[in-house]
C-alpha cells in the first residue's frame, strides 16, 4: 500500500459460524479475527480511529505508515462478545455503523436469504460501548439499498432520520455515515451532504487517499475465508476498484472544502 493511503477495513459479524460458501463478506470467524488483530499489532500497523484518519487525509497530521481503520457494519451484538475484547486487548479503536430503527432487534433482512437473524445491539449496549471508547456512525433507518429507491424523499428520510435518532441515543453529534450494501449514487451522496455528515464510507475497494471525496470513502471487505495470507493480500495487493468512484467536483480532501465536524479525539 502506498504510504499516502489508509486502508479502511470493512467487517460485519465476528463470532462462531459454520463453514459457508455464500455471503462470506458478512461473517468473520472469531479466531481469525483475533489472528488478524495480532498480525496488525505484531507488524506495527497503525490502527487509527476514523476521526484520526480523516484528520490525516485533510493534511492536519501525517499519515503514518501501514495505517488502518477498522469499521463494523450493522451493529451486531456479537461485536460486544467477540470483537471488542480483542480490540481492547490491543488498544485498537473501532467505528460501528448502526441501523437506527433496528436497535435491539433481529437483523431481519437476513431472513430473505434463509439465514439466521442475529440480534443487533440495543440502545443501552450502544451507550455502554460508547462510554468504553467505541465510535458509532449511521447506517440508514432501515438498511435498504438507497440508490435503488425512486423516491428521493425516502432517501433523504433514511439519511436524515438515522442521524437524528442516533444523536438522541448517544447525546452527541453523529457525523459519520455508511451506505447500506455500499449502494449510493449522486442523489444519495447529495442527501448525505445536506444532512451534514462529515464522512461516508462505501464498498468501493481501494485505500483512502487525499484525492477521495470524504462522502465516498473506499473500504476493503474482510471475508470469512481470509486467512493471514488473504489478509495481507487485501491490505497490500487488492487496491483496484471494480466500479467507478463517485467524486463530487472540488470536494476531495485535497480541495480542503469539507470542514471538520469537531475536534479529533485521540
C-alpha positions in Angstrom: 0.0 0.0 0.0 1.2 3.5 -0.8 2.0 5.4 2.3 -0.2 8.2 1.2 -3.2 5.9 1.6 -5.2 4.5 4.5 -6.8 1.1 4.4 -10.3 1.3 5.8 -11.4 -2.3 6.5 -15.0 -3.4 6.5 -16.2 -6.1 8.9 -19.7 -7.2 9.7 -20.2 -10.1 12.2 -17.5 -11.6 14.3 -18.3 -14.8 16.1 -18.6 -18.6 15.8 -20.0 -19.7 12.4 -20.3 -22.9 10.4 -18.4 -23.1 7.1 -20.2 -21.3 4.3 -19.9 -20.5 0.6 -22.3 -17.6 0.3 -22.4 -14.1 1.9 -18.9 -14.6 3.2 -18.1 -10.9 3.5 -20.7 -10.6 6.3 -19.0 -13.1 8.6 -15.6 -13.3 10.3 -14.6 -16.3 12.5 -13.6 -15.0 15.9 -10.3 -17.0 15.8 -9.4 -15.5 12.5 -10.3 -12.0 13.7 -8.1 -12.5 16.8 -5.3 -13.6 14.5 -5.8 -10.6 12.2 -5.6 -8.2 15.1 -2.4 -9.9 16.4 -1.0 -9.6 12.9 -1.6 -5.8 12.8 0.0 -5.5 16.3 3.0 -7.7 15.5 3.9 -6.0 12.3 3.5 -2.4 13.5 0.4 -1.3 11.7 -1.1 2.0 13.0 -4.8 1.4 13.7 -6.5 4.8 13.6 -9.9 5.8 14.6 -12.0 7.1 11.7 -11.8 10.7 13.0 -8.0 10.4 13.2 -7.9 9.1 9.7 -10.0 12.0 8.4 -7.6 14.4 10.1 -4.7 12.7 8.3 -6.5 12.8 4.9 -7.2 16.5 5.5 -3.5 17.1 6.0 -3.8 18.1 9.6 -1.4 15.3 10.7 1.0 13.0 8.8 -0.4 9.7 7.5 1.5 7.0 9.4 3.0 4.0 7.6 0.7 1.0 7.4 -2.3 3.0 8.5 -5.6 1.0 9.0 -9.1 1.9 10.2 -11.4 -0.9 11.5 -15.1 -0.5 10.7 -18.0 -2.8 11.5 -21.4 -2.6 9.7 -24.9 -3.1 11.1 -24.0 -3.1 14.8 -24.4 -6.8 15.7 -24.4 -7.8 19.4 -21.7 -10.3 18.7 -19.3 -7.4 18.3 -19.5 -6.9 22.1 -18.8 -10.6 22.8 -16.2 -11.4 20.3 -14.6 -8.3 18.7 -14.5 -5.7 21.4 -12.5 -7.7 23.9 -9.8 -8.4 21.3 -9.7 -4.7 20.2 -9.4 -3.6 23.8 -6.5 -6.0 24.4 -4.6 -4.4 21.6 -5.8 -0.8 22.3 -7.4 -0.6 18.8 -10.2 1.8 18.1 -13.3 0.9 16.0 -16.2 2.5 14.2 -19.5 0.7 14.3 -22.3 1.7 11.9 -25.9 1.4 13.3 -29.3 0.9 11.7 -31.3 3.4 13.7 -34.8 1.7 13.6 -33.4 -1.8 14.5 -31.5 -1.3 17.7 -32.1 -4.3 19.9 -33.9 -6.2 17.1 -33.0 -9.2 14.9 -31.2 -8.5 11.6 -34.4 -9.1 9.7 -33.1 -8.7 6.2 -31.1 -12.0 6.5 -34.4 -13.9 6.5 -34.8 -13.3 2.8 -31.8 -15.4 2.2 -32.8 -18.1 4.6 -30.2 -17.1 7.1 -30.3 -16.8 10.9 -31.1 -13.3 12.0 -28.6 -12.4 14.7 -29.5 -9.7 17.2 -28.3 -6.1 16.8 -27.1 -4.0 19.7 -29.6 -2.4 22.0 -29.5 1.4 22.7 -28.2 0.5 26.2 -25.4 -1.5 24.7 -24.5 1.3 22.3 -24.3 3.8 25.1 -22.2 1.3 27.2 -19.7 0.8 24.3 -19.6 4.5 23.5 -18.5 5.1 27.2 -15.8 2.5 26.7 -14.5 4.2 23.6 -16.2 2.8 20.5 -17.2 5.3 17.8 -20.6 5.0 16.2 -22.0 6.1 12.9 -25.3 5.9 11.0 -26.2 3.1 8.6 -29.6 4.4 7.5 -33.0 3.9 9.2 -34.0 0.5 7.7 -31.0 -0.9 5.8 -32.3 -0.6 2.3 -30.4 -0.1 -1.0 -30.6 3.7 -1.2 -29.6 4.1 -4.8 -32.4 1.8 -5.9 -35.1 4.0 -4.3 -37.0 6.0 -6.9 -38.3 8.4 -4.2 -35.7 11.0 -3.3 -37.7 12.0 -0.3 -37.4 8.4 1.1 -33.6 8.6 0.5 -33.4 11.8 2.5 -35.6 10.4 5.3 -33.3 7.4 5.6 -30.2 9.6 5.8 -31.6 12.4 8.0 -33.7 10.4 10.4 -30.9 7.9 11.2 -28.6 10.7 12.2 -31.2 12.4 14.4 -32.3 9.2 16.1 -28.7 8.1 16.9 -27.8 11.6 18.1 -30.7 11.2 20.6 -29.4 7.8 21.7 -25.9 9.0 22.1 -26.5 12.6 23.2 -23.7 13.7 20.9 -23.3 14.5 17.1 -23.1 11.6 14.7 -21.1 12.9 11.8 -20.3 9.6 10.0 -22.4 7.6 7.6 -22.1 4.2 5.9 -24.1 3.3 2.7 -26.0 0.0 3.3 -24.7 -2.6 0.8 -22.4 0.2 -0.5 -25.4 1.4 -2.5 -25.1 5.1 -3.5 -25.4 7.4 -6.4 -25.2 11.2 -6.7 -28.7 11.7 -5.2 -27.7 9.7 -2.2 -24.4 11.4 -1.8 -26.1 14.8 -2.0 -28.6 13.8 0.7 -25.7 12.7 2.9 -24.0 16.1 2.3 -27.2 18.0 3.0 -27.7 16.1 6.3 -24.4 17.4 7.5 -22.3 14.3 7.6 -18.5 14.7 7.7 -17.7 11.3 6.1 -19.4 8.4 4.4 -18.0 5.0 3.6 -18.7 2.8 0.6 -17.8 -0.8 -0.5 -15.6 0.5 -3.3 -12.3 -1.3 -3.0 -9.1 0.7 -2.6 -7.1 2.6 0.0 -8.5 6.0 1.0 -6.3 9.0 -0.1 -6.5 12.7 -0.1 -7.8 12.6 -3.6 -11.0 11.0 -2.4 -14.3 12.7 -1.7 -15.0 12.4 2.1 -18.5 11.3 1.4 -17.5 8.3 -0.9 -14.6 6.8 1.1 -13.4 3.4 -0.2 -13.1 0.3 2.0 -11.8 -3.2 1.8 -14.2 -6.1 2.8 -12.7 -8.8 5.0 -14.2 -12.2 4.2 -15.0 -15.3 6.1 -12.3 -17.1 4.2 -9.4 -14.7 4.8 -6.5 -16.4 6.5 -3.4 -14.3 7.2 -2.2 -14.7 3.6 -5.5 -13.4 2.3 -5.5 -10.7 4.9 -2.1 -9.5 3.7 -3.3 -9.7 0.1 -6.2 -7.4 0.9 -4.1 -5.0 2.7 -1.3 -4.6 0.2 -2.3 -6.0 -3.2 -6.1 -5.7 -3.6 -6.0 -2.0 -4.3 -8.0 -1.6 -7.5 -11.7 -0.7 -7.6 -14.1 -2.8 -9.7 -16.6 0.0 -10.1 -16.4 3.7 -10.9 -15.9 6.0 -7.9 -18.3 8.9 -7.4 -16.4 12.1 -6.6 -18.1 15.5 -6.3 -16.1 18.1 -8.2 -13.9 20.2 -5.9 -14.9 18.2 -2.8 -11.8 16.0 -2.3 -9.7 16.2 0.9 -7.1 17.9 -1.3 -9.6 20.7 -2.1 -9.9 21.4 1.6 -13.6 22.4 1.2 -15.1 20.0 3.8 -14.7 21.4 7.3 -14.2 19.0 10.3 -17.4 18.4 12.4 -15.5 18.9 15.6 -12.3 18.2 17.5 -10.4 15.0 16.7 -10.4 12.6 19.7 -7.3 10.5 20.3 
